Amino acid sequence: MEDQQRLNNLLNEINVYRQQAELIQQQIELIQASIAEVDALSATIDDIEGKESIEAFVPVGAGSFIKGELKSTDEIIVSIGAGLAVKKDADGARKIIAGQKEDLKDSLDKMLANLQQVSDIVGSLQAQAEQIAAAAQGNMTQMG
């Protein structure tokens, strides 16, 4: 009976770590999406830099857009976080974006390391649970 209790405790612990791994995986996906957005922004800045005006689709809400013309491409308003934004030229915007991308990559690396650590723990706990289950199965076979 003691083995059964230990096995149940291990299975509960495994479930907790699996849930934690799922949350970490969701965070990883959000960070990867943010990196893709930063890359798209950087590419857009490269595409419009130096052009007098450019046609673009302007979002107007509810997933709808209107074709418009950007008349000034030499100033870019860049979000710097906490609801703040600054006006920069293309090079200044690129520097801010590069810094944001590095921060995101650092966060991604940390999340990937956390996920690996949790996966290692789950693997170790599963091995312990399998040993207990195999021992219990062996005991039952000997009793029969």
N, C-alpha and C positions, 0 to 999 in steps of 0.2 A: 504494500500500500504506500509505503514511503517513496518508492520509485515512481508510482503513479502520480503522486503529488508533485514530485520533482519534475516529472515530464510535463505535467500541466503548467507548472510555473515557467518552464522553458518555452513551451508553446505560446503562452501569453506574452512573454518577453520578445519572442520572435515576431509576433504580430505587431507589437508596439514599434519595434525597429523597422518593420516593413512599412508601416504607416509613415514613419519618419522619413524613410527613403523615398516614398511617393511625394511627400511635401518638398523634399530637396530636389527631386526630379522636376517638379512643377516650377520651382524657383530657377532651376537651370534653364528650362524652356523660356521663361520670361526674360532672363538675362540674354539668351541667344537671340530672342526677338528684338530686344533693345539694341544689341550689337548690329543686327541687320538693318534696323532703322537708322542708326548712326552712319552705317556704310552707304545707305541710300541717300541720306542727306549730303554726305561728302561727295558722292557722284553727281548729285544735282547741282551743287555749288560749282563743281568742275565744268558741268555742261553749260551753265548760264553765265559764268564769269566772263566779263568783257563784252557781253552783248548789250546793245542799246535797249532792246525790248525783246520780249519773248512771249509767245502764246502759251497759255496754260489753262488747265481746268481748275477752277477755284471752288473749294467745297462750300456749299450753302446750307448744309444740314441734312439730316436723315439719309445720309449716303448719296446725296444728289450734288451735282456739279454744274457750273456754268462756265462756258468758254470765256476766257478773259485775256487781257494783255498786261504783262508785268512791264511797267515803263521804266523802272529803276532796278538794275541788278547789282549796283555797286554797294548797296547797304543791305545787310542781313541781320535780322533780329534773331539772336540765338538764346535759347533757354540755358540758364546756368543752374537750375534747380531751385527748389523751395518757392516756386511760383515767380521767380525773377528771370528777366531776360535783359540782354544788352545788345546794343547796335554795334556791329563790326563790319569791316570790309571782308572780302573773301579769305584773305590770309589769316586775319584775326579769328574768323569763324572756324577755319580749319584747325587752328591751334586749340581752341576750346573743344572742338569735336574730338580731336586726337586725345586730349586729356580725358574726356568722358569715356572714350573707347578703352583706354588703358585701365581706367577704374572698373569698367564693366568686365574686362578680361581678368583683372585681379579677383573680382567677385566670383567670376565663373570658375577660375582655378580653385578658389576656396570651396565652392559648392561641390565641384567634382571630387576634391579631396575628402570632403565630408561624406559624400555618397559612397566613395570607396571604403572609407572607415566603417560606415554603417553596414555595407555589404559584407565586409570581412567579419564583423561581429555576428551578423545573421548566419553566415557560413559556419562559424565556430559553434554557435548555439544549436544549429541544425545537426551538426556532427554529434554534439553531446546528446541531443534528443534521440538521434538514431541509435546511439550506443545503449541508452537506457531502454529504448523500445526493443532492441535486439536481445538485451539481457533478460528483459521481462518475458519475451517470447520464448527464450531458451528455458527459463524457469518453468513456464507453463507446459512446455513440451516434456520436461523431466518429470513433472507431477503427474501427467497423464499416462 
